[in-house]
Amino acid sequence: MSIALLDVNDSNLQWWHDSAHLQSPGYALLAGGQYRFGNPARAAARLQPRDINTRFWWQLSTEPLQPALGPARHTGDLVHAQLQELHREGGQPPEVLLAVSGSMQRDQLALLLGIVQQCPFDAVGLVNRSVALGSLYGPGGRLLHLEIQLHQAVISELAGRDGMTVLERTLPLPGCGLLQLQENLVEIIAAAFIRQTRFDPRRKAATEQQLYDALPQALRTLGRDGETNLEVAGYRARVGSDELLGAGQRLCSAATRALPGLQGGDRIIADPVAGLLPGLAQQLPGLEILQADSVRQALEQQLDALVQRGRALSFVTALPALGGQGATEATPEPEPAAPRPPPVAAATHLLQGHRARPLAADGTSLGQGWELFRDARGWQLRGSGAAQVNDAPYRAGQILGGGDTIRLDDGASWRLIEVAARGEAQG
């Protein structure tokens, strides 16, 4: 693929180019006079709150940056810097296709394209990300897309007309963003720590950051098992999914008010982060959680309709309906045949020192914004910054297996191992 694909949702910007897949939330950290973006910046959000900006995509403009953050004059400078970092780490392709939210205003779109002109790549397409996602679905009732950004949620209503998926309207839901949801969840979980252990993880920045870092994996476990243990600074608290239902109440109420008269054939599709919020599926009947790479699937299949070389870009808000594939059934176009890579040993656990913990396919946090995850090809790393595998720099898309060692900048290291089932161990 010569064209890179960029999904612009500040709760998790995603970049795909050939085998590279980068994920970089819209966090900017000023450290030592330099900017760091994405997961490393998020990992310092509670430790260095005065050196963090999370509003630069949401408030994209050329207004003076308030409060100031290093040499950046305005939020546009931070957007420019993050785009350059993604391009540098994502294979430096000459062309990029952008999918952006319908909540981005006309002047912000114009500014974004102006910023791209100052980057070492050309924008060859610009599409509403909700329309791209909606095009994966066939005809039926109303189709609504719930998008959770850092500082707000957005509902886009889509319609099918004459074989096309068309944007009808975009409704922001203020105060329902990922940061607000995380704060609500952390408040409830911290209360459980106080009640069970008399320890408040929010009293110190370091332990509060640990709690925020542990939150994604805890929510995945809650979604699977209904309860989980969280450990911070040697203290452990048990939390059940029922206790966290109130954290998303504002989002559920706002979404319900924005969606009057839902019919049986209507469908609501939502970005993967929404699937982690306890109780959301019960309060929004018909909710379907998209795959993590659904935007990539849609853009790849719509390339002919989206690429606009040699002319001024228009913001695409209508696309041919691809027809009945849906989020859980759509598959990417097959890649050209390539030499089969050597097999890697199986891995089930991550060993650090004498302690092994089971791997989670959705993501196992390593700290410093890095995590280990599994897709159809095998175990991989994702994050920003530097990581080494077997004492060599990690390559985006590199598949890991049993026996491989992982090392981060702070010296922390792990080994991937396979723990045999009881019958196998005895046989």
C-alpha positions in Angstrom: 0.0 0.0 0.0 1.7 3.2 -1.1 -1.0 5.4 0.6 -1.0 5.7 4.4 -4.4 5.7 6.2 -4.9 8.1 9.1 -7.9 7.8 11.4 -8.2 11.1 13.3 -10.0 10.6 16.6 -8.1 12.2 19.4 -8.9 9.4 21.9 -6.8 7.1 19.6 -5.3 8.3 16.3 -4.5 5.3 14.2 -2.0 5.2 11.3 -1.7 2.3 8.8 1.0 2.0 6.2 2.1 -1.4 4.8 2.8 -3.5 7.9 3.1 -0.5 10.2 0.2 0.2 12.6 0.6 3.1 15.0 -1.8 4.2 17.8 -1.3 7.6 19.3 -3.9 9.3 21.5 -4.0 13.1 21.3 -1.7 13.9 24.3 1.2 16.2 24.0 4.0 16.3 26.7 6.7 18.9 26.9 9.8 17.2 28.4 13.3 18.6 28.3 12.3 21.2 25.7 11.0 18.5 23.4 7.5 17.3 22.6 6.4 13.7 23.1 3.0 12.5 21.8 0.7 9.6 22.3 1.1 6.8 24.8 4.4 8.1 26.4 2.6 11.5 27.0 -0.5 9.8 28.4 1.7 7.8 30.8 2.9 11.1 32.3 -0.5 12.9 32.4 -1.0 12.6 36.2 2.7 13.0 36.9 3.3 16.2 35.0 -0.2 17.8 34.5 1.2 21.3 33.8 3.3 19.9 30.9 0.4 18.1 29.2 -2.1 19.3 26.5 -5.0 17.1 25.4 -7.1 19.8 23.7 -5.1 20.5 20.6 -7.1 18.4 18.2 -10.5 19.3 19.7 -9.6 23.1 19.8 -7.6 23.2 16.6 -7.0 26.8 15.7 -4.4 29.5 15.4 -5.4 31.3 18.6 -2.5 31.8 21.0 -2.1 28.6 23.1 -3.5 29.0 26.6 -1.8 28.0 28.8 1.5 28.1 26.9 3.3 24.8 26.3 6.9 25.3 25.1 7.6 26.9 21.7 4.2 26.0 20.2 2.3 29.2 19.3 -1.1 27.5 19.0 -2.8 24.1 18.8 -2.1 23.9 15.1 1.6 23.7 15.9 1.0 20.7 18.2 -1.1 19.0 15.5 1.7 19.6 13.0 4.2 18.0 15.3 2.2 14.9 16.0 1.5 14.4 12.3 5.2 14.6 11.6 5.9 12.1 14.4 3.4 9.6 13.0 4.8 10.1 9.5 8.4 9.6 10.7 7.5 6.4 12.7 5.0 5.1 10.2 7.2 4.5 7.2 7.4 8.0 5.7 4.9 7.4 2.9 4.5 10.2 0.3 0.7 10.2 0.4 -1.9 10.0 3.2 -5.7 9.5 3.2 -7.4 11.2 6.2 -10.6 10.2 8.0 -11.8 12.9 10.4 -14.8 13.4 12.6 -17.9 15.3 11.6 -17.5 17.4 14.7 -14.5 19.2 13.0 -15.7 22.6 11.8 -15.1 23.9 8.3 -12.4 26.4 9.4 -10.7 23.6 11.3 -10.7 21.3 8.2 -9.2 24.1 6.2 -6.5 24.7 8.8 -5.8 20.9 9.0 -5.2 20.8 5.2 -3.0 23.9 5.5 -1.0 22.1 8.2 -0.6 19.0 6.0 0.8 21.2 3.3 3.7 21.9 5.7 4.3 18.2 6.3 6.5 15.9 4.2 3.5 14.1 2.7 0.6 15.0 0.5 -3.1 14.5 1.5 -4.9 12.7 -1.3 -8.3 12.3 0.4 -10.4 13.6 3.2 -13.5 11.7 4.4 -16.0 11.8 7.3 -14.9 8.8 9.4 -18.5 8.0 10.4 -19.6 7.8 6.7 -16.6 5.5 5.9 -17.6 3.2 8.8 -21.3 3.3 7.9 -20.5 2.3 4.3 -19.5 -1.2 5.6 -23.2 -1.8 6.4 -26.1 -2.7 4.1 -29.5 -1.1 3.8 -31.9 -1.1 6.8 -33.2 1.4 9.3 -31.3 4.3 10.6 -27.6 3.8 11.2 -26.0 5.9 14.0 -22.3 6.1 14.9 -21.2 6.8 18.5 -17.7 8.3 18.6 -16.0 8.9 21.9 -13.3 11.6 21.7 -11.1 12.8 24.6 -13.3 15.8 25.5 -16.7 14.9 24.0 -18.8 12.2 22.4 -20.3 12.6 19.0 -23.3 10.9 17.4 -23.5 10.9 13.6 -26.8 9.9 11.9 -26.4 8.2 8.6 -28.9 7.3 5.9 -28.9 5.0 2.9 -30.1 6.5 -0.4 -29.7 5.2 -3.9 -27.0 2.8 -2.9 -25.1 5.5 -1.0 -24.3 6.0 2.7 -25.0 9.7 3.4 -24.3 11.8 6.5 -27.6 13.3 7.8 -26.4 15.2 10.9 -23.7 15.3 13.6 -24.6 15.8 17.2 -21.9 16.6 19.8 -22.4 15.4 23.4 -20.4 17.8 25.6 -18.9 16.5 28.8 -19.1 12.9 27.7 -15.6 12.4 26.5 -13.1 9.7 27.4 -11.3 11.9 29.9 -14.6 12.5 31.8 -15.5 8.8 31.7 -12.0 7.9 33.0 -12.3 10.4 35.9 -15.7 8.9 36.9 -14.4 5.4 36.8 -11.2 6.3 38.8 -13.3 8.1 41.4 -15.5 4.9 42.0 -12.4 2.6 42.0 -10.5 4.9 44.4 -13.5 4.8 46.7 -13.3 1.0 46.6 -9.6 1.2 47.6 -10.4 3.5 50.5 -13.3 1.3 51.7 -11.4 -2.0 51.5 -7.8 -0.9 52.4 -8.0 2.7 53.7 -5.5 3.6 50.9 -6.4 6.4 48.5 -4.5 6.0 45.2 -5.4 9.6 44.3 -3.4 11.2 47.1 -0.1 11.0 45.2 0.5 11.6 41.5 2.5 8.4 41.1 -0.1 6.1 42.5 -2.9 7.9 40.7 -1.0 7.4 37.4 -0.7 3.7 38.2 -4.5 3.5 38.6 -5.1 5.2 35.3 -2.6 2.9 33.6 -4.3 -0.1 35.0 -7.8 1.0 34.0 -8.0 -0.3 30.4 -7.0 -3.9 31.3 -9.3 -3.8 34.4 -12.2 -2.8 32.2 -11.4 -5.6 29.7 -11.4 -8.1 32.6 -14.6 -6.7 34.0 -16.3 -7.1 30.6 -15.3 -10.8 30.5 -15.5 -11.9 34.2 -17.8 -9.3 35.8 -15.2 -8.5 38.5 -11.5 -7.9 38.9 -8.7 -7.1 41.3 -6.7 -3.9 40.9 -3.3 -3.5 42.6 -1.7 -0.1 43.2 1.5 0.3 45.4 1.0 -3.0 47.0 -2.7 -2.4 47.9 -5.4 -4.5 46.2 -9.1 -3.7 45.8 -11.8 -5.9 44.3 -14.3 -4.1 42.0 -17.4 -5.5 40.2 -18.8 -4.2 37.0 -22.1 -3.3 38.7 -20.2 -0.7 40.9 -19.1 1.1 37.7 -22.5 1.5 36.0 -22.9 5.1 37.2 -19.6 6.2 35.5 -21.3 6.3 32.0 -24.7 7.6 33.1 -24.2 11.1 31.6 -23.1 9.6 28.3 -26.0 7.1 28.2 -28.5 9.9 29.1 -27.2 12.3 26.5 -27.1 9.6 23.8 -30.7 8.6 24.7 -31.9 12.2 24.4 -30.1 12.6 21.1 -31.7 9.4 19.7 -35.5 9.8 20.1 -37.8 7.3 18.4 -35.3 4.5 17.9 -37.0 1.7 15.9 -36.3 -2.0 15.9 -34.3 -1.9 12.6 -32.1 1.0 13.7 -28.5 0.2 14.5 -25.9 2.0 16.7 -22.3 1.3 15.9 -19.6 2.5 18.3 -15.8 2.8 18.4 -14.1 0.0 20.4 -13.4 2.2 23.5 -17.2 2.3 24.1 -17.2 -1.4 24.5 -15.2 -1.1 27.7 -17.7 1.0 29.5 -19.9 -1.1 31.8 -23.6 -1.0 31.2 -23.5 0.9 27.9 -24.7 -2.0 25.8 -27.7 -2.6 28.1 -28.8 1.1 28.0 -28.4 1.5 24.2 -30.2 -1.5 22.7 -28.8 -2.6 19.3 -25.3 -1.3 20.1 -22.6 -2.9 18.0 -18.9 -2.4 18.9 -16.7 -1.9 15.8 -13.4 -3.8 15.3 -10.3 -1.8 16.0 -9.4 -1.7 12.3 -12.8 -1.0 10.9 -11.7 2.4 9.6 -8.8 0.7 7.8 -11.2 -1.8 6.3 -13.5 0.9 5.0 -10.8 3.2 3.6 -9.0 0.4 1.8 -12.3 -0.7 0.1 -13.3 2.8 -0.8 -9.9 4.0 -2.1 -11.2 4.5 -5.7 -14.0 6.8 -4.4 -11.7 8.7 -2.0 -8.4 9.4 -3.6 -8.4 13.0 -5.1 -5.0 13.6 -6.6 -4.3 16.8 -8.6 -7.2 18.9 -7.4 -8.4 20.7 -4.3 -9.7 18.2 -1.7 -13.4 18.1 -0.9 -14.7 16.7 2.4 -16.4 13.4 1.4 -19.7 12.9 3.3 -21.3 10.3 1.1 -19.9 6.9 -0.1 -21.2 3.9 -2.0 -22.6 1.4 0.5 -20.5 -1.7 0.5 -23.4 -3.8 1.5 -24.2 -5.8 4.6 -20.7 -6.6 5.7 -21.0 -5.0 9.2 -18.3 -4.4 11.7 -17.8 -8.0 12.7 -17.8 -9.5 9.3 -15.9 -7.0 7.1 -12.5 -8.3 6.1 -9.6 -6.5 4.6 -8.6 -7.0 1.0 -6.1 -9.9 0.7 -2.5 -8.9 0.6 -0.3 -10.1 -2.3 1.4 -13.4 -1.6 4.6 -13.0 0.3 7.3 -15.4 1.5 6.1 -17.2 4.6 7.9 -16.0 7.7 9.5 -18.5 10.0 7.2 -19.8 12.7 7.4 -18.3 16.2 7.0 -20.2 19.4 3.7 -20.0 21.2 3.4 -17.6 24.1 0.7 -17.4 26.8 2.3 -15.4 29.7 4.7 -12.5 30.3 7.5 -13.2 32.8 9.1 -10.4 34.8 11.5 -11.5 37.4 9.8 -14.5 39.1 6.3 -13.4 38.4 4.3 -14.5 35.3 1.0 -12.9 34.2 -1.3 -14.2 31.5 -1.4 -12.3 28.2 -4.6 -10.6 27.0 -5.2 -10.4 23.3 -6.8 -7.0 23.6 -3.7 -5.6 25.3 -1.3 -6.2 28.2 0.2 -3.0 29.5 4.0 -2.8 29.9 4.1 0.8 31.1 5.6 3.9 29.4 2.7 3.8 27.0 3.6 0.4 25.6 1.4 -2.7 25.5 1.5 -6.2 24.0 -1.5 -7.3 21.9 -2.5 -10.0 19.5 -4.1 -9.9 16.1 -4.5 -12.6 13.4 -0.8 -12.7 12.8 0.4 -13.0 16.3 1.7 -11.1 19.3 3.0 -7.5 18.6 4.0 -4.3 20.5 2.3 -1.0 20.1 3.3 2.4 21.6 5.5 5.4 20.9 9.2 5.8 21.7 11.8 3.1 21.9 11.5 -0.6 22.7 13.9 -3.5 22.1 13.2 -7.1 21.4 16.1 -9.5 21.9 18.4 -6.5 22.2 17.5 -5.1 18.8 15.1 -2.2 18.1 11.5 -3.3 17.7 10.1 -3.0 14.2 6.5 -2.1 13.7 4.5 -5.2 12.8 7.2 -7.6 14.2 5.7 -10.8 15.5 6.8 -12.0 18.9 6.7 -15.5 20.4 7.9 -17.6 23.3 11.5 -16.9 24.4 11.6 -13.4 23.1 12.7 -10.7 25.5 11.3 -7.1 25.6 13.1 -4.2 27.1 12.0 -0.5 27.5 13.9 2.7 28.0 13.6 2.6 31.8 15.4 -0.8 31.9 12.3 -2.9 32.6 12.4 -6.2 30.8 10.1 -9.2 30.2 10.3 -12.6 28.6 7.4 -14.2 26.7 6.8 -17.8 27.8 4.3 -20.6 27.2 2.7 -22.1 30.3 1.5 -25.6 29.4 -1.9 -26.9 30.4 -2.0 -29.4 33.2 -2.5 -32.4 30.8 0.3 -31.3 28.5 2.7 -30.8 31.5 2.0 -34.4 32.7 2.0 -36.0 29.3 
